[in-house]
Amino acid sequence: MTGTDVRVAAGSEAAEVRSFWTQLGLPGLIDVHTHFMPERVLAKVWAYFDAAGPLTGRPWPIAYRHDEQQRVDTLREFGVRAFTSMLYPHKPEMAAWLNGWAAGFADRTPDCLHTATFFPEPGAGRYAAAALERGARVFKAHVQVGGYDPNDPLLDPVWGLLAESGTPVVVHCGSGPAPGKHTGPGPIGALLGRHPRLRLIVAHLGLPEYTDFLDLAERHPSVHLDTTMVFTDFTERTTPFPPAELPRLAALRDRVLFGSDFPNIPYGYPHALHALARLDLGEDWLRAVCHHNAAGLFGLTPPG
């Protein structure tokens, strides 16, 4: 593909995405699950996907393997009003450094919802508080990659702080694409039993334990679900969402949020939107999921 072909394809995608939200009467999209992180960290993530690592187990071409500014520009061309910089540590003494980078990224990228993270280690409560003081609006926890129990006592100060402040936390806690020692609904259910006010956003609708995480959301009014990669052809081939659960998903309309996993997706961005539309849950549901719910959760006002 030539450079010209790439530009044409990108322009075509932008027109397709803009047509989607324009027809819904929205001012744009809000994507709660996008990844921006230090370049050397992102390079390692991409290398893992290229190697079809054990957590993926199949080819996973990165659709938007571009430099940072081009990725930001792409989201803006799509009409994404706000997005996140989901990043996560896999070992101690990494989270505070990631938070410093994320703060700088948010400073130079005003449409990014300032994102932070944490790991069970001494001082986690201190650097989580520092991130909040600097303006963090959402946190990311990756139980699978981090390999930790969300109920680790070292995280008690963090969860308490986030529950008290009402700060949303996107948590990858489902057992997909491969189970971990602490994934699944059990550990998260126990966490919510101790901190029922936590504003958790369960990533990927809790894939593959969709039913269990719908149960949690129904029991806990503070629990939200994001749609990241769910319903796409790529995911439906291996872990399809149960059609019988669609009425429950429709009933939870006010607590379902659009997420894409951009740029680390093996298909074009428009497909994630069309996958939601073909659920046939109605335009009001799409408007809530693709914009209104996140706007309310993060206090985003309508554009000028």
Phi, psi and chi 1 to 4 in degrees:
 res  aa     phi    psi   chi1   chi2   chi3   chi4
   1 MET       -  129.7 -151.4  178.1 -146.9      -
   2 THR   -79.6  167.0   67.5      -      -      -
   3 GLY   -59.1  -37.7      -      -      -      -
   4 THR   -62.4  -43.5  -59.7      -      -      -
   5 ASP   -59.6  -39.7  -68.4  -29.4      -      -
   6 VAL   -62.9  -43.8  171.1      -      -      -
   7 ARG   -64.4  -40.6  -75.1 -164.8  -64.8  -87.0
   8 VAL   -63.1  -44.6  168.8      -      -      -
   9 ALA   -61.8  -42.7      -      -      -      -
  10 ALA   -63.5  -43.1      -      -      -      -
  11 GLY   -63.7  -38.4      -      -      -      -
  12 SER   -64.4  -41.7  175.4      -      -      -
  13 GLU   -62.8  -43.7  -80.7 -164.1  -24.2      -
  14 ALA   -60.4  -42.1      -      -      -      -
  15 ALA   -64.2  -38.8      -      -      -      -
  16 GLU   -66.4  -44.1 -170.4  174.1   -3.8      -
  17 VAL   -65.9  -44.6  172.5      -      -      -
  18 ARG   -64.1  -35.9  -75.0 -179.2  169.4  -88.1
  19 SER   -63.4  -37.6  175.0      -      -      -
  20 PHE   -59.4  -53.5  177.4   89.1      -      -
  21 TRP   -79.3  -26.0   55.5 -101.1      -      -
  22 THR   -65.0  -42.8  -61.1      -      -      -
  23 GLN   -65.2  -22.9  -70.1  178.8   24.7      -
  24 LEU   -86.1   -4.4  -70.5  170.9      -      -
  25 GLY    74.6   26.2      -      -      -      -
  26 LEU   -94.4  157.8  -66.5  174.0      -      -
  27 PRO   -83.5    0.2   29.1  -34.4      -      -
  28 GLY   149.5 -164.8      -      -      -      -
  29 LEU  -115.5  157.7  -58.7  171.5      -      -
  30 ILE  -124.3  122.8  -60.8  174.4      -      -
  31 ASP  -112.8  108.9 -169.8  -24.2      -      -
  32 VAL   -86.2    0.6  -57.7      -      -      -
  33 HIS  -139.1   76.3 -162.9  131.7      -      -
  34 THR  -124.4  153.4   63.1      -      -      -
  35 HIS  -112.5  120.5  -67.6  -78.8      -      -
  36 PHE  -132.1  134.0  -71.7   89.5      -      -
  37 MET  -158.0  170.2   53.6 -172.7   69.5      -
  38 PRO   -52.5  142.1  -26.5   35.1      -      -
  39 GLU   -57.2  -40.2  -70.1  -60.5  -50.1      -
  40 ARG   -70.8  -28.8   60.5 -169.5  173.5  102.0
  41 VAL   -72.3  -44.9  176.0      -      -      -
  42 LEU   -63.2  -35.7 -173.5   60.7      -      -
  43 ALA   -61.4  -37.8      -      -      -      -
  44 LYS   -69.7  -36.9  -69.9 -179.5  179.6  179.0
  45 VAL   -62.4  -46.2  171.4      -      -      -
  46 TRP   -64.3  -37.9  -75.3  -10.6      -      -
  47 ALA   -63.0  -36.5      -      -      -      -
  48 TYR   -63.6  -46.0 -174.7   89.0      -      -
  49 PHE   -63.9  -39.7  -77.1  116.1      -      -
  50 ASP   -60.5  -33.7  -69.5  -17.4      -      -
  51 ALA   -85.9    1.6      -      -      -      -
  52 ALA    50.3   57.1      -      -      -      -
  53 GLY   -59.3  169.4      -      -      -      -
  54 PRO   -60.9  -23.1   18.0  -30.8      -      -
  55 LEU   -80.1  -12.5  -67.7 -176.1      -      -
  56 THR  -108.9  -51.6   58.6      -      -      -
  57 GLY    74.2    6.6      -      -      -      -
  58 ARG  -158.1  162.5   57.9  172.4  165.8  160.4
  59 PRO   -54.7  139.2  -25.6   34.2      -      -
  60 TRP  -143.7   77.4 -167.9  -55.8      -      -
  61 PRO   -67.7  135.5   25.1  -33.4      -      -
  62 ILE   -82.0  117.1  -55.7  -63.6      -      -
  63 ALA   -74.1  -28.5      -      -      -      -
  64 TYR  -125.4   60.2  -61.6   94.8      -      -
  65 ARG   -84.0   76.3 -165.3 -169.6  -59.2  -98.6
  66 HIS  -125.5  171.8  -52.2  -52.1      -      -
  67 ASP   -72.5  167.2   64.1   41.8      -      -
  68 GLU   -56.7  -48.9 -179.3 -178.0  -73.5      -
  69 GLN   -64.1  -37.9 -171.6   57.8   53.2      -
  70 GLN   -66.0  -36.0 -172.7  174.3   -7.6      -
  71 ARG   -67.1  -42.2  -78.5  178.9  -88.3  126.6
  72 VAL   -61.8  -45.2  170.3      -      -      -
  73 ASP   -62.0  -37.0  -69.8  -16.3      -      -
  74 THR   -62.0  -45.8  -63.7      -      -      -
  75 LEU   -62.5  -39.7  -71.3  176.9      -      -
  76 ARG   -65.7  -39.8  -70.1  171.9  176.2  165.8
  77 GLU   -64.0  -33.0  -71.1  165.2    7.1      -
  78 PHE   -70.6  -16.9  -72.1  164.7      -      -
  79 GLY    86.7   28.5      -      -      -      -
  80 VAL   -81.4  111.6  178.4      -      -      -
  81 ARG   -70.3  -35.7  -69.3 -172.3   58.8 -148.8
  82 ALA  -149.4  145.8      -      -      -      -
  83 PHE  -150.1  173.3   52.1   90.0      -      -
  84 THR  -113.8  171.7   56.7      -      -      -
  85 SER  -122.7   66.4   58.5      -      -      -
  86 MET   -56.8  122.1  -63.5  -77.5  105.2      -
  87 LEU  -146.1  156.1   68.7 -178.0      -      -
  88 TYR  -158.1  144.1   43.0   84.5      -      -
  89 PRO   -89.8  157.1   32.9  -33.4      -      -
  90 HIS  -120.2    7.2   61.1  -86.0      -      -
  91 LYS  -158.3  165.1   60.0 -175.9  179.3 -179.9
  92 PRO   -63.5  162.8  -20.8   32.9      -      -
  93 GLU    60.0   30.3  -60.2 -177.0    1.3      -
  94 MET  -120.1  -32.2 -174.1  177.3  179.4      -
  95 ALA   -64.4  -44.5      -      -      -      -
  96 ALA   -62.1  -39.0      -      -      -      -
  97 TRP   -64.7  -43.9  169.5   68.5      -      -
  98 LEU   -61.0  -39.7  -71.4  173.1      -      -
  99 ASN   -64.1  -37.1  -72.7  -11.1      -      -
 100 GLY   -63.1  -43.2      -      -      -      -
 101 TRP   -63.8  -44.6 -179.3   90.8      -      -
 102 ALA   -62.9  -35.6      -      -      -      -
 103 ALA   -64.5  -42.2      -      -      -      -
 104 GLY   -64.7  -40.5      -      -      -      -
 105 PHE   -62.2  -43.7  178.9   75.5      -      -
 106 ALA   -64.1  -36.6      -      -      -      -
 107 ASP   -61.9  -38.6  -74.0  -15.5      -      -
 108 ARG   -94.9   -0.4   64.6  179.2 -177.7  -89.2
 109 THR  -133.8   82.5  -44.5      -      -      -
 110 PRO   -62.8  -21.7   18.6  -30.0      -      -
 111 ASP   -86.5    1.3   35.1   -3.7      -      -
 112 CYS   -87.0  131.0  174.1      -      -      -
 113 LEU   -75.1  111.6  -64.1  166.8      -      -
 114 HIS   -49.5  117.8 -177.3  167.7      -      -
 115 THR  -111.7  145.9  -49.9      -      -      -
 116 ALA  -138.6  175.5      -      -      -      -
 117 THR  -149.8 -177.7 -170.9      -      -      -
 118 PHE  -162.8  169.8   51.6   83.8      -      -
 119 PHE  -149.4  147.7 -166.8   82.6      -      -
 120 PRO   -69.5  101.6   22.3  -31.3      -      -
 121 GLU  -160.0  157.2   57.8 -172.3  -31.5      -
 122 PRO   -57.0  137.0  -24.6   35.0      -      -
 123 GLY    91.1   -1.6      -      -      -      -
 124 ALA   -61.0  -41.2      -      -      -      -
 125 GLY   -62.9  -36.7      -      -      -      -
 126 ARG   -66.8  -48.1  174.3 -179.8   44.1   75.8
 127 TYR   -76.8  -22.5   63.0   65.7      -      -
 128 ALA   -67.5  -41.9      -      -      -      -
 129 ALA   -63.4  -39.6      -      -      -      -
 130 ALA   -63.6  -39.0      -      -      -      -
 131 ALA   -64.3  -41.2      -      -      -      -
 132 LEU   -63.0  -42.3  -77.4  174.9      -      -
 133 GLU   -63.3  -30.3  -70.9  172.1    6.4      -
 134 ARG   -83.1   -8.3 -170.4  161.2  176.4 -176.9
 135 GLY   118.7   10.0      -      -      -      -
 136 ALA   -59.1  135.9      -      -      -      -
 137 ARG  -115.9  -12.2  -58.5  175.3   69.4 -177.0
 138 VAL  -154.5  145.9   58.9      -      -      -
 139 PHE  -116.6  157.9  -82.1   67.7      -      -
 140 LYS  -122.9  132.3  165.9   72.3  175.5 -160.4
 141 ALA  -126.6  129.6      -      -      -      -
 142 HIS  -120.5   90.5 -153.4  -48.7      -      -
 143 VAL   -63.5  -34.3  172.7      -      -      -
 144 GLN   -70.6  -55.9 -178.2 -170.1   54.0      -
 145 VAL   -67.1  -40.9  169.4      -      -      -
 146 GLY   -69.9  -24.3      -      -      -      -
 147 GLY    65.8   31.6      -      -      -      -
 148 TYR  -120.2  159.2   59.0   79.9      -      -
 149 ASP   -83.3  123.0 -175.8  -14.1      -      -
 150 PRO   -62.1  -14.0   21.6  -32.4      -      -
 151 ASN   -95.2   11.8  -63.9  -76.3      -      -
 152 ASP   -56.3  129.3 -170.2  -50.3      -      -
 153 PRO   -54.9  -26.7  -25.3   34.3      -      -
 154 LEU   -64.3  -18.5  -71.7  168.1      -      -
 155 LEU   -95.9   -4.7  -70.4  177.8      -      -
 156 ASP   -53.7  -44.9  -77.8  -13.7      -      -
 157 PRO   -62.4  -34.0  -19.0   31.5      -      -
 158 VAL   -68.8  -51.0  178.2      -      -      -
 159 TRP   -62.2  -40.2  -64.8  125.8      -      -
 160 GLY   -61.7  -43.1      -      -      -      -
 161 LEU   -63.6  -44.2 -179.2   67.6      -      -
 162 LEU   -70.7  -35.9  -62.9  177.9      -      -
 163 ALA   -65.6  -43.5      -      -      -      -
 164 GLU   -66.0  -38.0 -177.7  178.4   -7.9      -
 165 SER   -84.8  -13.6   62.8      -      -      -
 166 GLY    72.1   23.3      -      -      -      -
 167 THR   -79.1  125.8  -54.3      -      -      -
 168 PRO   -63.8  145.9  -22.0   34.0      -      -
 169 VAL  -130.0  116.5 -170.5      -      -      -
 170 VAL   -82.5  120.6  176.7      -      -      -
 171 VAL  -120.7  121.1 -174.9      -      -      -
 172 HIS   -86.7   99.7 -173.5  130.2      -      -
 173 CYS  -125.8   -8.1   48.6      -      -      -
 174 GLY   -71.3  166.1      -      -      -      -
 175 SER   -92.2   16.1  -61.2      -      -      -
 176 GLY  -106.7  151.7      -      -      -      -
 177 PRO   -78.4   -8.6   27.4  -33.3      -      -
 178 ALA  -145.1  140.7      -      -      -      -
 179 PRO   -69.9  148.9   24.0  -32.2      -      -
 180 GLY  -118.3  173.8      -      -      -      -
 181 LYS   -61.5  -30.5 -174.7  176.9  179.6 -179.4
 182 HIS  -121.1   17.7  -57.4  -70.8      -      -
 183 THR   -85.8  170.7   58.6      -      -      -
 184 GLY   101.6  172.3      -      -      -      -
 185 PRO   -73.2  -22.1   26.2  -34.9      -      -
 186 GLY   -58.9  -58.0      -      -      -      -
 187 PRO   -60.8  -38.2  -25.6   36.0      -      -
 188 ILE   -71.0  -36.9  -71.0  -62.1      -      -
 189 GLY   -61.3  -41.1      -      -      -      -
 190 ALA   -64.6  -40.1      -      -      -      -
 191 LEU   -61.9  -44.1  176.0   65.0      -      -
 192 LEU   -68.1  -27.1  -73.5  165.5      -      -
 193 GLY   -64.7  -31.0      -      -      -      -
 194 ARG   -91.0  -29.1  -65.4 -172.1  -59.7  112.1
 195 HIS  -132.1   71.3  -62.1  -77.2      -      -
 196 PRO   -65.7  -15.7   22.7  -33.3      -      -
 197 ARG   -89.7   -1.1  -68.3 -171.8  -61.7  152.5
 198 LEU   -59.1  131.7  -88.4  173.0      -      -
 199 ARG   -89.6   79.3  -75.1 -174.7  169.4  179.8
 200 LEU   -85.2  138.6  -65.1 -174.2      -      -
 201 ILE  -113.8  106.7  -58.4  171.9      -      -
 202 VAL   -75.7  115.5  176.2      -      -      -
 203 ALA   -68.2  146.4      -      -      -      -
 204 HIS    59.2   26.0  -50.7  -78.6      -      -
 205 LEU    55.5   22.8  -80.1  168.8      -      -
 206 GLY    75.7   19.5      -      -      -      -
 207 LEU   -43.7  131.4  175.5  160.3      -      -
 208 PRO   -94.8    3.9   36.8  -35.8      -      -
 209 GLU   -86.7   52.6  -66.4  107.3  -20.7      -
 210 TYR   -54.0  -48.9  -59.2  116.0      -      -
 211 THR   -62.6  -43.0  -63.6      -      -      -
 212 ASP   -63.1  -39.3  -65.0  -39.7      -      -
 213 PHE   -78.5  -26.6  -77.3  103.2      -      -
 214 LEU   -63.7  -39.9  -74.9  170.2      -      -
 215 ASP   -58.0  -46.2  -69.5  -16.4      -      -
 216 LEU   -61.7  -43.0  -86.4 -179.6      -      -
 217 ALA   -64.2  -37.2      -      -      -      -
 218 GLU   -68.9  -31.4  -71.7  172.1  -14.5      -
 219 ARG   -82.9  -25.2  -69.1 -160.9  -58.4  -91.8
 220 HIS  -123.1  106.2  -62.9  -86.3      -      -
 221 PRO   -61.2  -17.1  -20.7   31.4      -      -
 222 SER   -88.2   -4.7   62.6      -      -      -
 223 VAL   -89.3  130.3  170.7      -      -      -
 224 HIS  -114.7  168.9  -63.6   66.7      -      -
 225 LEU  -131.9  138.3  -53.1  162.8      -      -
 226 ASP  -108.6  153.2   85.8   29.6      -      -
 227 THR   -90.0    8.3   65.9      -      -      -
 228 THR   -49.3  115.7  -55.2      -      -      -
 229 MET    70.2  -10.7  -66.7 -165.2   68.3      -
 230 VAL   -72.4  148.0 -174.1      -      -      -
 231 PHE    78.3  -10.0  -48.0  115.0      -      -
 232 THR   -73.4  159.3   62.9      -      -      -
 233 ASP   -58.1  -38.6  -66.3  -13.6      -      -
 234 PHE   -58.7  -45.2 -176.9   83.6      -      -
 235 THR   -81.6  -36.4  -59.5      -      -      -
 236 GLU   -62.5  -24.8  -74.1  -72.7  -66.9      -
 237 ARG   -66.3  -30.0  -77.7 -164.6  -69.2  -89.6
 238 THR  -114.9  -38.3   55.7      -      -      -
 239 THR  -135.7   71.3   47.2      -      -      -
 240 PRO   -66.3  145.4   25.2  -34.1      -      -
 241 PHE   -74.2  133.3 -174.3   85.7      -      -
 242 PRO   -67.0  120.0  -14.4   26.8      -      -
 243 PRO   -55.1  -31.2  -25.4   34.4      -      -
 244 ALA   -64.7  -18.3      -      -      -      -
 245 GLU   -91.7   -3.5  -60.3  -69.4   19.2      -
 246 LEU   -59.6  -38.9  -75.0  174.4      -      -
 247 PRO   -60.7  -35.3  -26.1   36.2      -      -
 248 ARG   -68.1  -39.1  -61.0  175.8   72.7 -165.4
 249 LEU   -64.9  -39.0 -169.1   67.6      -      -
 250 ALA   -63.8  -40.1      -      -      -      -
 251 ALA   -68.1  -25.3      -      -      -      -
 252 LEU   -91.2   23.1  -73.9  166.3      -      -
 253 ARG   -47.7  -39.8 -178.9 -177.1   76.6  179.9
 254 ASP   -77.5   -3.0  -65.2  -21.6      -      -
 255 ARG  -129.1   24.4  -74.0 -171.4  -78.8  133.0
 256 VAL  -112.7  131.9 -179.4      -      -      -
 257 LEU  -123.5  142.0  -50.7  169.6      -      -
 258 PHE   -74.5  132.3  171.6   63.7      -      -
 259 GLY  -139.3  150.9      -      -      -      -
 260 SER  -118.4  -31.5   68.2      -      -      -
 261 ASP    75.6   13.6 -121.4  -12.2      -      -
 262 PHE   -53.6  136.8  177.3   92.8      -      -
 263 PRO   -93.6    2.2   36.4  -37.3      -      -
 264 ASN   -86.9   43.1  -54.8  -27.3      -      -
 265 ILE  -110.6  146.3   46.0  177.0      -      -
 266 PRO   -93.3   31.3   33.2  -33.9      -      -
 267 TYR  -161.1  172.5   44.5   77.1      -      -
 268 GLY   -74.3  149.1      -      -      -      -
 269 TYR   -55.1  -40.9 -164.3   96.3      -      -
 270 PRO   -58.7  -29.8  -24.6   34.8      -      -
 271 HIS   -61.6  -35.4  177.6   57.6      -      -
 272 ALA   -62.6  -35.8      -      -      -      -
 273 LEU   -73.6  -44.3  -61.6  168.8      -      -
 274 HIS   -65.4  -31.1  -64.1  -45.7      -      -
 275 ALA   -63.4  -35.1      -      -      -      -
 276 LEU   -71.0  -42.1  -66.1  178.5      -      -
 277 ALA   -62.9  -36.6      -      -      -      -
 278 ARG   -75.1   -2.5   70.3 -172.2 -179.8 -171.7
 279 LEU   -69.5  -20.9  -62.5  176.9      -      -
 280 ASP    60.8   43.7 -159.0   23.6      -      -
 281 LEU   -95.2    2.7  -64.0 -179.3      -      -
 282 GLY   101.4  156.6      -      -      -      -
 283 GLU   -68.6  -34.5  -69.8 -169.4   -5.9      -
 284 ASP   -62.2  -39.7  -75.0  -16.2      -      -
 285 TRP   -64.1  -45.0 -172.2   85.7      -      -
 286 LEU   -62.8  -41.8  -72.2  172.9      -      -
 287 ARG   -62.5  -41.8  -79.1 -172.1  -81.9  -93.0
 288 ALA   -64.4  -46.7      -      -      -      -
 289 VAL   -70.7  -42.4  170.1      -      -      -
 290 CYS   -83.8  -12.5  -66.4      -      -      -
 291 HIS  -151.8  -59.2 -176.9  -87.2      -      -
 292 HIS   -61.8  -41.0  -63.1  -20.3      -      -
 293 ASN   -63.7  -46.2  -66.3  -17.7      -      -
 294 ALA   -68.1  -36.8      -      -      -      -
 295 ALA   -59.8  -41.9      -      -      -      -
 296 GLY   -68.9  -42.3      -      -      -      -
 297 LEU   -63.5  -37.7 -171.3   63.1      -      -
 298 PHE  -103.6    6.4  -67.8  104.0      -      -
 299 GLY    63.9   39.6      -      -      -      -
 300 LEU   -87.9  125.9  -57.8  177.3      -      -
 301 THR   -85.3  156.4   57.4      -      -      -
 302 PRO   -58.3  147.1  -22.6   33.4      -      -
 303 PRO   -63.4  146.4   21.7  -31.3      -      -
 304 GLY   -28.7      -      -      -      -      -
